[in-house]
């Protein structure tokens, strides 16, 4: 029993528990922004994607960097064509921001997109990372 308890305690120390998904994900504004942004990127509609970003992300990502980055991801040397995205998992962060984790499906790769919205910073997605 002591050995099992030690393993459990070591697991807790090494791997902190993941935050629980938030209830009501479909009604969350960050989920709506993430879904619209991913849909727009999938259509190569960069202006529509930029509308789902907060002002800071829009300033650093649009109009030039966003198309170049996305096109390199879906190009022949990248992940391949964007096919779709799956159901989101919503995580409420301690700082008040919300992270939407979305499985993405490309022809050659299936990363998870982490899109974060911070209501203090403004309306829309303020970061987008692939994991």
SULWO-V310795 format. One record per backbone hydrogen bond with DSSP energy under -0.5 kcal/mol. CO is the residue of the C=O (numbers start at 1). NH is the residue of the N-H. Records with the same first field share a line. If there is no record, write none. Layout:
CO = NH + NH
This chain:
1 = 5
2 = 6
3 = 7
4 = 8
5 = 9
6 = 10
7 = 11
8 = 12
9 = 13
10 = 14
11 = 15
24 = 27 + 28
25 = 28
28 = 32
29 = 33
30 = 34
31 = 35
32 = 36
33 = 37
34 = 38
35 = 39
36 = 40
37 = 41
38 = 42
39 = 43
40 = 45
41 = 44
44 = 46
45 = 49
46 = 50
47 = 51
48 = 52
49 = 52
50 = 53
52 = 125
54 = 58
55 = 59
56 = 60
57 = 61
58 = 62
61 = 66
63 = 67
64 = 68
65 = 69
66 = 70
67 = 71
68 = 72
69 = 73
70 = 74
71 = 75
73 = 79 + 80
75 = 78 + 80
79 = 108
81 = 107
84 = 105
87 = 103
89 = 101
90 = 22
91 = 93 + 99
93 = 96
97 = 93
98 = 117
99 = 91 + 101
100 = 102 + 115
101 = 89
102 = 113
103 = 86
104 = 106
105 = 83 + 84
109 = 106
111 = 104 + 113
112 = 131
113 = 102 + 115
114 = 116 + 129
115 = 100
116 = 126 + 127
117 = 98 + 119
118 = 121 + 122
124 = 118
125 = 54
127 = 116
129 = 114
